[in-house]
Amino acid sequence: MIPSIHKQGRDTTRLLAYLYGPGRREEHTDPHLAASYDGLAPDPGRNPNTTLDDLAQLLDEPLHLLPQDTRPTTHVWHASVRAAPGDRTLTDTEWADIARRVISATGIDPGDGAGCRWAAVRHADDHIHLIATLVREDGRRPDHHRSAKRAQAECRHIETEYGLHRVAPGDGTAAKRPTSAERHKAQRHNRQRTPREELRESVRRSVAGAASEEEFFDRLAAAGLLIRRRIAPSGDTLGYTVALPGDRNGKGEPVFYSGSKLAPDLSLPRIRERWTQPAPDEAQQPTPPPVTEPASARRRATTAAWQALLVTDHGDDGVIAAQIAVTGEVLDALAKTSAAHTRHELQAAATAFERASRSHIRAAHGHDQALRRAARDLVHSGSAFGRGEDGATTAMLIDTVFFLAIAAANWHAKKQHAQQAAAAQQAAEHLRAAYQAAANQPMTVLRERGRRLAPSLQRHEASVLRHALPDLADRILVEPGWPALAATLADAQTAGRNPASLLVKAAARRELDTAERVSDVLVWRLRRMADLPADPQNFPGRRTRGNRADSSPARAAQTGTRPANSSPRRR
């Protein structure tokens, strides 16, 4: 159940006309009074002898008892309370109880016998509107400070008592929801999303991986947005607003939104914090050279994501918050540059994770430079193809970021950030679906290679698995992905690495309980740790059908396989 406090107004009759009217798109049905301050207010919807002016005059009576010069300029308080999708249809009696409880909780009518006059209008099955005059019967103004937070708290109790869907409590860091006017305008123009939502996504993707203010504004312009900068007398930029070219108001002018109105972390000062100098420990590390290929960028991003995972296990809260915040940038960059068959789920994951990227724990920027460079590399290396090394490294990265999203969900849950934890979990589900699309082709090739291994080598790899991971071996051996893991173990040995040691390290790097297929996870971890090509067809020691894969060092030398300290050939 979601309460929304709307902007205060000046005209009671005008608001009642909308609430009792047909709606902007004939969506209002059977408008009628569900409750009122004394239970006796006339109902223009059911009583033909009552007019809107009658009800407005009754509600405004305490206002008119005050001298003209002491009346509040805006005296109309307006709120709505909406049931969650999927909730049962509540009766008028139940909505009346809910209205009284919310009105009392907000301080509009606290039950002291001298509260404000109010009414609850119902014109749809799933919500009611509350209207009140902000003058009490004793002539004083009501104490409705923080009324939105009070209403939210009361709705959590109502959900429990009425057996309704329980909305995760917020902490005030969520992006502002589109107003009802914005939603109706989007519907009139056949838009699936409001301009506010489209702009928030565009700005978020423009800042992902950006290294400077000018680069950020260049990306906004490249995205086709209208931009206005607020310039100080010194010439410095103080802030910015953006608009969609086709979004106009009644005067035909573009509708601009400031960054802070799109999301709390999209104001220019908050964006500038992302370009903080590196932390002392990172400043000592040499800056890696830029990458120009999508596959290389994905490999580097996978490594950075693993480093971030370690931080979420052992870092302090500010550093963890920074890693989680920049994970959103990596997801935005990945969604922007990935192939069509994964893009939809990756975009959904980025959109969901946006809520998980903010909390009241301030991010300690500077410790997140590795992930930030990874996001920048993803954007600057360009779009990846869905096959070959590009597609395989995409699957590798998604697999790793999935665990990072789970880690973020767990951290938020420990901090009792309910909305953020739910958002990170939702993002993880989209990442799981994106992984399945990305991994299908390379895993199919790897599984086929594993099935072609000589029976003696298949038995050998199974023995290695049982020795290294005795608790997981039985589960892995019956998974569809076991042949792919067997092929990867053979590749690792051909490259001069110790498969058993790699397995132990790979399994210990992170929990595997949330993995749908442990074999898939281990494949990508081993191929990354052993520096094997993500695309199995790029492996130098690959055999043709019918040939036995001999992984002895002597055979490796004969076939030209590179030693362990050499990088495998890449596309």
Order of alpha helices (4+ residues) and beta strands (2+ residues): beta-alpha-beta-alpha-beta-alpha-beta-beta-alpha-alpha-alpha-alpha-beta-beta-beta-alpha-alpha-alpha-alpha-alpha-alpha-alpha-alpha-alpha-alpha-alpha-alpha-alpha-alpha-alpha
